[in-house]
Amino acid sequence: MPKSNRPQKNASWKVVGVLLAHHRRRALLTQQQLADLVFCDVESIASIEQGRRPLSLKLAIALDAALDAKGALREAAEAIPRRERYPAFVREYIELEAEALSLLSYENAAIPGLLQTSQCAAAVFANFYPPLPADQIAQQTDDRMARQSLFHRVPQPPVMHFVIEQYLLQRPIGGRDVLRGQLRHLREVSELPFIDLQIVPLDRETHAGLNGPMVLLETPDHEQLAYLEGQHVSFLQDDPDEVHLLHLKYGMLRSQALSIEDSKRLLDEMLGES
């Protein structure tokens, strides 16, 4: 069944939240007073204390200073395993992604996270609504960049294929300089031997991916899975019949997109290097 994207309590987050609440009460501060001291909103403090969101390293350092916690909050934040910083509904996929033999991705809302520059990732998170606090944007950006260590996995990275909509390469999320840096990065990674990239052109009159994004992955046990994500919902599909249909759809998307070489040429044109 689909799993909710609503904030969920996490055991590690809850322990850190209890620690924060203890130091705040010891300092005789309300949540609002503490929020004012560290220049964040009171909802962030409340969410952390209730275990509904993780404590970022940047905010932990500020809270240590404000509460004279002698580094206890920073140590607690650093002790949370990176995988546990993700919501529960994403965590299983992140673990599977790190071990996958192959990844096939189609995205129609933003540049795929594995291909984003840090500037692009920060701009994407900055566009979330309701808005994320600055420290959470920084933390999620760092975590997204850490996922790209997959490219350097030993003994070898997964085989990866990405289908991306052309309009995503023209929308200047974060500004024109961020977009140009992102295009340059895509052109560079397109030359990696384990990555293929295809662009769906704007003038396509037929399209197999109108139902939304998907990631198809193969596990080390050669199990075929699909990760599907939408508004406030995300889930892993392991039904062989359903995954088979998604593979057929992805194959059709590949045939409708520009070829790998034509996609590289389009990136060159966008960069003014053709």
C-alpha positions as a printed NumPy array, in Angstrom:
array([[  0.   ,   0.   ,   0.   ],
       [  1.175,   3.577,  -0.591],
       [  2.847,   5.125,   2.409],
       [  2.104,   8.658,   3.567],
       [  4.647,  11.423,   3.137],
       [  3.31 ,  12.986,   6.344],
       [  6.103,  13.544,   8.912],
       [  6.655,  10.351,  10.907],
       [  8.354,   9.834,  14.223],
       [ 11.717,   8.135,  14.12 ],
       [ 13.319,   6.498,  17.167],
       [ 16.666,   8.28 ,  16.727],
       [ 14.957,  11.615,  16.082],
       [ 12.818,  11.117,  19.184],
       [ 15.856,  10.488,  21.409],
       [ 17.508,  13.661,  20.134],
       [ 14.246,  15.541,  20.647],
       [ 14.026,  14.423,  24.264],
       [ 17.605,  15.574,  24.795],
       [ 16.841,  18.976,  23.28 ],
       [ 13.705,  19.39 ,  25.415],
       [ 15.722,  18.48 ,  28.539],
       [ 18.369,  21.13 ,  27.883],
       [ 15.725,  23.732,  26.968],
       [ 13.797,  23.177,  30.184],
       [ 17.003,  23.187,  32.199],
       [ 17.698,  26.633,  30.737],
       [ 14.152,  27.736,  31.723],
       [ 13.274,  28.632,  28.132],
       [ 10.057,  28.195,  26.209],
       [ 10.179,  26.802,  22.672],
       [  9.493,  30.299,  21.33 ],
       [ 12.292,  31.854,  23.397],
       [ 14.749,  29.226,  22.197],
       [ 13.654,  29.68 ,  18.596],
       [ 14.277,  33.408,  18.9  ],
       [ 17.764,  32.808,  20.31 ],
       [ 18.862,  30.615,  17.399],
       [ 16.946,  32.542,  14.698],
       [ 14.6  ,  29.769,  13.604],
       [ 10.835,  29.294,  13.763],
       [  9.156,  27.769,  16.802],
       [  7.636,  24.978,  14.703],
       [ 11.145,  23.708,  13.947],
       [ 11.942,  23.444,  17.661],
       [  8.599,  21.762,  18.367],
       [  9.029,  19.294,  15.489],
       [ 12.527,  18.304,  16.625],
       [ 11.444,  17.836,  20.242],
       [  8.52 ,  15.668,  19.115],
       [ 10.73 ,  13.505,  16.899],
       [  8.995,  14.59 ,  13.69 ],
       [ 12.131,  15.943,  12.005],
       [ 15.87 ,  15.4  ,  12.462],
       [ 18.192,  17.885,  14.125],
       [ 20.631,  19.257,  11.551],
       [ 24.285,  19.68 ,  12.464],
       [ 24.189,  23.438,  11.849],
       [ 21.209,  23.957,  14.145],
       [ 22.656,  21.573,  16.753],
       [ 25.778,  23.754,  17.023],
       [ 23.635,  26.88 ,  17.495],
       [ 21.48 ,  25.156,  20.1  ],
       [ 24.537,  23.887,  21.998],
       [ 25.743,  27.479,  22.314],
       [ 22.349,  28.882,  23.287],
       [ 21.703,  26.173,  25.897],
       [ 25.271,  25.678,  27.129],
       [ 24.852,  21.987,  26.293],
       [ 28.628,  21.502,  25.968],
       [ 28.414,  19.819,  22.564],
       [ 25.839,  17.199,  23.572],
       [ 23.354,  18.146,  20.856],
       [ 26.012,  18.238,  18.151],
       [ 27.218,  14.771,  19.159],
       [ 23.64 ,  13.492,  19.145],
       [ 22.981,  14.929,  15.676],
       [ 26.206,  13.427,  14.319],
       [ 25.312,  10.028,  15.813],
       [ 22.143,   9.674,  13.747],
       [ 22.915,   7.333,  10.816],
       [ 22.632,   9.209,   7.535],
       [ 19.959,   6.846,   6.242],
       [ 17.758,   7.694,   9.251],
       [ 17.711,  11.364,   8.278],
       [ 15.262,  10.455,   5.534],
       [ 11.529,  10.012,   6.172],
       [ 10.517,   6.385,   6.769],
       [  8.762,   6.095,   3.395],
       [ 11.982,   7.028,   1.53 ],
       [ 14.471,   5.117,   3.669],
       [ 13.946,   1.69 ,   2.124],
       [ 14.417,   3.068,  -1.375],
       [ 17.623,   4.896,  -0.399],
       [ 19.046,   1.66 ,   0.98 ],
       [ 18.107,  -0.229,  -2.193],
       [ 19.525,   2.532,  -4.389],
       [ 22.92 ,   2.262,  -2.688],
       [ 23.171,  -1.448,  -3.576],
       [ 21.371,  -1.519,  -6.928],
       [ 22.87 ,  -3.238,  -9.953],
       [ 20.962,  -0.96 , -12.306],
       [ 18.762,   2.139, -12.099],
       [ 16.388,   3.385, -14.783],
       [ 14.918,   6.807, -14.   ],
       [ 12.27 ,   9.03 , -15.582],
       [ 11.662,  12.474, -14.091],
       [  9.237,  15.201, -15.127],
       [  9.26 ,  17.63 , -12.172],
       [ 12.945,  18.308, -11.48 ],
       [ 16.407,  17.144, -12.506],
       [ 16.886,  13.675, -10.923],
       [ 18.49 ,  14.01 ,  -7.491],
       [ 21.425,  11.781,  -8.442],
       [ 22.304,  14.227, -11.22 ],
       [ 21.745,  17.53 ,  -9.399],
       [ 24.511,  19.953,  -8.525],
       [ 24.547,  21.146,  -4.924],
       [ 23.315,  24.571,  -6.079],
       [ 20.423,  23.016,  -7.977],
       [ 19.522,  20.737,  -5.056],
       [ 19.479,  23.673,  -2.635],
       [ 17.257,  25.631,  -5.039],
       [ 14.841,  22.702,  -5.345],
       [ 14.542,  22.348,  -1.569],
       [ 14.157,  26.116,  -1.236],
       [ 11.047,  25.86 ,  -3.436],
       [  9.256,  23.383,  -1.18 ],
       [  5.978,  24.605,   0.252],
       [  5.391,  25.108,   3.113],
       [  8.943,  26.513,   3.124],
       [ 11.719,  24.538,   4.807],
       [ 13.954,  26.19 ,   7.425],
       [ 17.393,  27.183,   6.107],
       [ 19.198,  24.569,   8.215],
       [ 16.931,  21.826,   6.886],
       [ 17.561,  22.935,   3.297],
       [ 21.31 ,  22.735,   3.967],
       [ 21.018,  19.319,   5.613],
       [ 18.857,  17.832,   2.863],
       [ 21.205,  19.237,   0.225],
       [ 24.189,  17.608,   1.96 ],
       [ 22.314,  14.309,   2.179],
       [ 21.391,  14.43 ,  -1.504],
       [ 24.998,  15.065,  -2.476],
       [ 26.086,  12.153,  -0.27 ],
       [ 23.845,   9.844,  -2.321],
       [ 26.002,  10.633,  -5.344],
       [ 28.854,   8.645,  -3.783],
       [ 27.093,   5.873,  -5.688],
       [ 29.094,   7.027,  -8.724],
       [ 32.297,   5.968,  -6.944],
       [ 31.024,   2.701,  -5.495],
       [ 33.567,  -0.123,  -5.3  ],
       [ 34.006,  -2.425,  -7.13 ],
       [ 31.711,  -0.661,  -9.595],
       [ 28.736,   1.711,  -9.713],
       [ 25.358,   0.602, -11.026],
       [ 24.445,   0.932, -14.673],
       [ 22.203,   4.01 , -14.815],
       [ 19.88 ,   5.426, -17.435],
       [ 17.967,   8.699, -17.154],
       [ 15.124,  10.074, -19.263],
       [ 14.609,  13.803, -18.618],
       [ 12.12 ,  16.3  , -20.027],
       [ 13.647,  19.114, -22.097],
       [ 11.625,  21.785, -20.276],
       [ 13.463,  20.88 , -17.047],
       [ 16.662,  21.964, -18.784],
       [ 15.172,  25.366, -19.596],
       [ 13.503,  26.249, -16.298],
       [ 15.954,  28.423, -14.301],
       [ 15.175,  27.156, -10.798],
       [ 17.659,  29.022,  -8.607],
       [ 18.623,  31.442, -11.401],
       [ 20.355,  31.341, -14.77 ],
       [ 23.81 ,  30.668, -13.319],
       [ 22.497,  27.655, -11.381],
       [ 20.821,  26.348, -14.524],
       [ 23.973,  26.732, -16.612],
       [ 26.024,  24.956, -13.967],
       [ 23.471,  22.154, -13.961],
       [ 23.566,  21.817, -17.746],
       [ 27.368,  21.7  , -17.651],
       [ 27.208,  18.968, -15.   ],
       [ 24.723,  16.901, -17.034],
       [ 26.966,  17.148, -20.077],
       [ 29.95 ,  15.956, -18.035],
       [ 28.195,  12.992, -16.413],
       [ 26.737,  11.965, -19.767],
       [ 30.266,  10.891, -20.728],
       [ 30.609,   8.502, -17.784],
       [ 30.672,   4.897, -19.053],
       [ 27.947,   3.699, -16.66 ],
       [ 25.478,   6.556, -17.349],
       [ 23.182,   7.07 , -20.341],
       [ 21.012,  10.153, -20.623],
       [ 18.146,  10.834, -23.005],
       [ 16.051,  13.985, -23.321],
       [ 12.365,  14.051, -24.267],
       [ 12.032,  16.981, -26.7  ],
       [  9.384,  19.671, -26.344],
       [  7.733,  18.85 , -29.681],
       [  6.795,  15.247, -28.827],
       [  3.186,  14.58 , -29.837],
       [  3.005,  11.223, -28.039],
       [  4.288,  10.508, -24.54 ],
       [  4.324,   7.285, -22.487],
       [  5.201,   8.947, -19.195],
       [  2.248,  11.207, -18.508],
       [  1.374,   9.301, -15.314],
       [  4.48 ,  10.664, -13.596],
       [  8.058,   9.828, -12.59 ],
       [  9.444,   6.382, -11.829],
       [ 12.662,   4.632, -10.927],
       [ 13.155,   0.99 , -11.894],
       [ 15.939,  -0.8  , -10.063],
       [ 17.539,  -4.226,  -9.952],
       [ 18.75 ,  -5.499,  -6.581],
       [ 21.896,  -7.626,  -6.014],
       [ 19.531, -10.631,  -5.895],
       [ 18.242,  -9.637,  -9.353],
       [ 14.854,  -8.65 ,  -7.996],
       [ 13.098,  -6.049, -10.139],
       [ 11.453,  -3.201,  -8.191],
       [  9.869,   0.158,  -9.006],
       [  9.846,   3.321,  -6.902],
       [  6.914,   5.641,  -7.583],
       [  6.542,   9.102,  -6.11 ],
       [  3.864,  11.779,  -6.247],
       [  2.233,  14.495,  -4.176],
       [  2.574,  13.424,  -0.523],
       [  2.833,   9.741,  -1.407],
       [  5.649,   7.372,  -2.277],
       [  5.956,   3.611,  -2.406],
       [  7.952,   0.659,  -3.676],
       [  6.233,  -1.636,  -6.153],
       [  7.379,  -5.261,  -6.051],
       [  4.528,  -6.974,  -7.895],
       [  6.23 ,  -8.627, -10.917],
       [  3.311,  -7.922, -13.256],
       [  3.161,  -4.239, -12.338],
       [  6.943,  -3.815, -12.569],
       [  6.906,  -5.538, -15.958],
       [  4.339,  -3.025, -17.244],
       [  6.484,  -0.15 , -15.994],
       [  9.503,  -1.587, -17.818],
       [  7.442,  -1.668, -21.015],
       [  6.439,   1.946, -20.43 ],
       [ 10.052,   2.955, -19.797],
       [ 11.112,   1.237, -23.013],
       [  8.519,   3.254, -24.914],
       [  9.76 ,   6.463, -23.256],
       [ 13.284,   5.704, -24.404],
       [ 12.071,   5.258, -27.972],
       [ 10.215,   8.593, -27.807],
       [ 13.195,  10.514, -26.418],
       [ 16.142,  11.81 , -28.4  ],
       [ 18.95 ,   9.322, -28.868],
       [ 21.862,   9.404, -26.44 ],
       [ 24.069,  11.198, -28.976],
       [ 21.349,  13.667, -29.992],
       [ 20.718,  14.387, -26.313],
       [ 24.383,  15.27 , -25.87 ],
       [ 24.204,  17.521, -28.921],
       [ 21.15 ,  19.292, -27.486],
       [ 23.031,  19.933, -24.245],
       [ 25.938,  21.324, -26.289],
       [ 23.531,  23.659, -28.111],
       [ 22.072,  24.858, -24.812],
       [ 25.583,  25.544, -23.557],
       [ 26.484,  27.34 , -26.791],
       [ 29.178,  24.81 , -27.662],
       [ 27.763,  23.182, -30.755]])
